[in-house]
Amino acid sequence: MKLFQFFILTLLIWSSSMMTVQAQRMEKAPKSIESLDVIEHLESELPLELAFQDSSGEQVKLGDYFQKDRPVILSLNYSNCPMLCSLQLTALVRGLKELEWSAGQQYEFLSVSIDPKETYQRANLTKQKYFKEYNRAGTANGWHFLCGKQAAITKLAEAMGVQYKYVEERQEYAHPAVLLVCTPDGKISRYLYGVNFPEQTLKLALVEASEGKIGTTIDRFLLFCFHYDADSGRYAPTARNIMKIGGFATVFILTVVLIPYWRGRKGRQVIESTASQTMETTEGS
């Protein structure tokens, strides 16, 4: 009956997701980023050879974070961002705290500053701020905040398909709120937009990027039933796959119920036939 329970669980998640999709679609982007765009490069390889500086001052390469056989959540931010980065990262931490998986164990988080003037000391302060919000012991090695030179930042942003610009009159960067979920070998698997990252969306994106290497059978089952809807920024039910599961579950349940019935009926018929033959034999004697 586990398959039937999966089916019921899928329907419940479907109904709850439909209630949130409309609210998500009503969100409007700030005017400062309306002219910016994200050009998705799904399945494209990131330039892993790019050099950056980590929050401890060490020279690193982007590829250093894609050698641990687990997916990577990648984001472009900067520490002096007046609002959007804080909203995005706070929402991400909130969603990640709901996951039973931990940074540095089942996935890595990597934020690269788009401000070439940002120092590693400033990046470290930002890392400590959000790691404190995450508040999960033993996971500091899963949080990475990098800074670097303009050439490396530009090349990475172009590979990610994320546009941004420096607004001179406000002396700040305008950029879209988007996360990339990448495969362990450095390919772009999924784009997640906005400043709201529900636990279910993060989980399915990580399962998808890991190609099933993390997550339970139920997680992989749900990924089969859901696809990512870029308009809503969430994983939405796939009607065709749910119908397949529903049809299979129906056949399975009917089989489980009817086979014992047919066997019982056939058994009763055999017993009745045997009894009838016995009575006829007795009467003939």
N, C-alpha and C positions, 0 to 999 in steps of 0.2 A: 504493500500500500504506500510505500515511500514515493513512488512516482505520482500517485494521486495527490499526495501532500505537496510535492513540487508544483503541480499544476495549480492547486489552490493558492500557494504562495505567490506564484507568478501573477495570477489574477488580482490578488490584493495589491501587489506592487504596481501593477498596471493602473488600477483605479487611483492609487495615491499619486502616481506620477502625472496622470492627466489633470489632477487638481492644481499642480504646481506649474505646469507648462504655460498656461495662460498668463500667470503672474510674471513668469520669466520673460515672456515675449513683450510685456508692457514696459520693461526697463529700457530707458533711452540712454545712449552714450552722451557724455559731457561734450559740449560744443568744442572744447579744445582738442578733442581727438576725433571729431567727426570726419576730418579730411584724411585721417590715417587709416591704414588698412592692414589686414593680415592676409597674406597670400599663402595658403596652405601648401606645404610641400610634403605631404604624407608619404611615408616610406623612403624619403630621401635621407642620405647619410649626412650627419653633422661633421664639420671640419675638426676632427679630433686632435689635429696637430697644433691647434691654436694655443698660444702661451698666455697664461694669466698669473696673478698673484693671489694666494689664498689668504684667509683672515689671520694667519699667523706670520705672514710675510714671506712664505716659501714660494718659490717659482714652481708652477705646476702646468700641466697641459690638460686641455679639456678631456682628452681620452683617459686620463687617470681615474675619472669617475665612471667609466664604462668598462670596467674590468672585473666586476664582482658578480656577474651572472644574475643581476637583478635590475628591474626597471628604474629609470631616473625621471623625476619630476623636475623640469627645467623652466626657469622664469627669468625675464629681464626686468630688473628693478634698479633703484638707486637709493641710497640711504637718506639723502636730503629731500626726497619726494614729499611734498606738503600734504598729500592726502591719498592718492590712488594706490600707491604701493602698500601703504599701511593697511588700507581696506582689504586689498587683495591678499596680502600675507596673513593678516589676522583671520580672514575667512578660511584660508587654506589650513592654518593651524587648527582652527575649530573643527574642520572636516577630518583632518588627519587624527585628531585626538579621539574621534569616534571609531576609527579603525582599530581592529585588534592587532593589526600589523604595526611594526615599529620602524622608524627611519634607521638606516644602518643595518637592518636585518633583512627585511623583505623588499625595501626600496631605498633609494637615495634622493635627497632633495638638494638641488643646485640652483642658486640665484647668482646671476652675473650682473654687475653694475653697468649701466649704460653711460655713466658719468666717468670720463677718463681722468678726472681730477680727484676721484675718490681714493682715499688711502686705505691700506689694509687695516690700519687701526680703526678707522671708521666702520669698515665692513665687519670687523670683529664685534664692535658694539651692537651693530644690527643683528648679527648672528646670536649674540647672547640674549638680546631682547626677545627674539622669537623662540629661541630654545627654552627660555624661562617660561614663556606662555605654553609651550608644548608640554613641559613639565613631566617628562618621562625619563627616568634614570637610565643611564647606560646607553643613550642614543645620540650623544653629542657628535660621534664620528659619522653620523648619517646626515648632518646639516652642513652645507658648504656655501660660503658667500665669497665670491671672487671679484676682483677688480683688475683692470688691465688698460692697455693702450688703445687709442682710438681705432687703429687699423684692425686689431683683433676683435674689438667690440662690433665694428661695422660688418666685418666678414661673418661673424656669428649671427648677427641680426638678419643679414641677408639670407643666410642659409636657413634660418628659422622662418623667414617670410614675414617678420615683424617689422613694421615701419614705425619710426619715432622721429621726433625733431626737437631741437632746442628753441624755446620761445624766449627771445631776447628781452622783450619788455617785462617779462615776469621772472626771467632768469631761472627757468625751470624746464624740465623735459616733458613734452607731451607724448604719451605712449598708450597703447591699448592694454587693457587688462586681459592677459591671456597666459595660460600655462601650457607647456608641452609635456606630454608623457611619452618618454622615449624607451626604445628597446634596450636591453643590456649591451648590445653591440653598437649603439649609437645611431639608430634610425628613428625618425619621427613616426610615432604610432598614432597619436591623437592630440587635438587641440581642445582645451577647455577654456571657455570664455566667461568673463564677468567677475563678480566679487562674491560669488556664492558657490560653494563646492560641497554638495551633499555627500555623505559617507558612501551612499550607493554608487554615485557617479565616479568618485575616486577609486572605489574598489574595482568596479568593472573596467575602468581605464587601465588600472595596474595589471589586472588579470589578462586583459587583451595584450598589453605591451610585453608581458612576460611569456606570452604564448602558452599560458596554462601552467607555468612552472611554479607559480604561487597561487594560493586560493584552494578552496575545497571543491568537491564534485558539484555541490549546489551552486557555488559561484560560477563555475564553467557552464552549468546548466542555464543559469540566468543570463549569462553572456550570449548563449545561443538564442535565447528568447528576446533579447534586447539589441537595438542598434543605436549608435550615437546620432542624435538629432542636433545638427549645428544651429538650427534656428532657436531651439529652446535651451541649448547648452547642457542637455542631459541625455541619458540613455533612455530611449523610448521603446515600448513593446513592438516587436515585429509580428504583425498579424499572421503572416503565413507560417512562421515557425511555431507560434503559439497554437495555431489551428492544427499543425502537424502533431504537436505534443498532445493537444486535446483529443484528437482522433485516436492516437495511439493509446492514451489513457482510457478512453471509452471502450476500445476493443479489449484492452487488458482487463478492465473491471468486469465487462460482460463475460469475458472468458472465465475469470475467477469465479463469478457467480453462477454461470450457466453450466460449466462442466460438472461440478458436483451435483447440480440438479439433474442433468442428463444421466449421469452415472447412477444416481439414486433411483431415477425413474426406470432405467433399464434393469437395475437390480430388482426392483419391485416386480417388474414384468416377468423376470426370470423366476422369481419366487412364486408368483401367482400361477405361472405356467406349470411349474413343477408340482405345485399343490394340486392343480387341476388334474394333471396326469396321474398323480397318486390316488386321487379320489376315484377317477375312472377305473384305474386298475383294481382298486378295492371293491368297487361295485361289481365289476366283471367277475371277480372271484366269488 
